[in-house]
């Protein structure tokens, strides 16, 4: 079962993440009325905004037409596979790679 299915079953409201790239750092505060700002990067001039999934397309179009917004993108977080079997496989692969590196280091030290 995916996380989205679990949220729907629990009766929680679906949220979507938007990445909003700005021209000026100070304009981030103008975005508060559209959703919840969870992260802002001054250096990269972008903002992570969460809002209701039902309103996401409408708000994205609104934001794209604002003067201070450079571009708006949907986050790829929904495409990330968070199933336990996938995560376990990734951990096993990383452990194998680490073992191989340690063995090659040990062989180099013994030479």
N, C-alpha and C positions, 0 to 999 in steps of 0.2 A: 504494500500500500504506500502510495506517495504521500508526501507531506501535505500537498494541496488537498488530497482526498480526506486526510485526517482532519484538516481544518474545516472542510465542508461538513463533515460528520459531527464535529464539535459545535457547530453553529456559529463559528467565528467568522467575522467579515474578511473577505479576500482582499489582500493589499497587493499593489504593484509598485515596483521601484522604477523611478525615472532618473536618468542622469542628465543634468542640465548644465551646459557649459555657458559661462557668462563672459561678457566683455569687461565688466568692472567688478571688482571684489565686493564693493559696498552694496551692490544690488541684490545680494542674497536675501536680505530681509524682506524684500518685496514678494518673495515666493511663499512666505508663511501662510498666506490665505488659501493656497492651493493644496497644501498637505503638510506632512510632518517632515521637517528637515532633520535628517539623522547624521549627516556628515557634510562638511564643507572644506574644500582645499583652497587656501589662499594662493598657494604657488601655482597650482594647475587651473585655478579659476573654474571649478565645477562644484556642483551641489548634488547630493543624493536626497531625493524626495520620495517619501512613501505616501500613497493616496489610495482611495478605494478603487478596486479593479473596474467597477462598473463605469466610473468616470474617467478612466485613464486616457482613452483615445481623445475624448473631448478636451481634457485639460492639456494633453500633449499638443494638440493643434493650437489652443489658445496661447500656450507658452512659446511656441515656435514663432508666433507673430509679434511677440513683445520686442521692443527696441533694444533692451539690454541683454537679451538672450541670443547667444551665438548659434547653438543647436541643442536639440533635445533627442535623447535616445531612451529606448526601453532597456532595462538591465537584462543581462543574460542569466540571471540567477535561477530562473525557472528551468533553464536547460541543464543545470548542474545535477548530476546523478548522485543523490544522497542515500541510495539504498545501502543497507548494511553489507550485502554481498559485494557490491562494487568497492566500498571503502575497505573491506577486509582484503580484497584482491590487491588494491593499491598498496596497502601496508605490507603485504607479503612480497610484492615486487620490490618495494623499497628496501626491505630487509635482505633480499637476495643481492641487490646491487651493493649494499653496504658490506655484506660478507665478501663479495668478489673484490671490492676495493681493499678491504683489510687483508685478504689473502695476498693480493699483489704487493701491498706495502710490506708485509712480512717477508715475502720472497725477496724483495729488493733489499731489505735490511740484512738478510742472511747472506747475500752475495758478497 
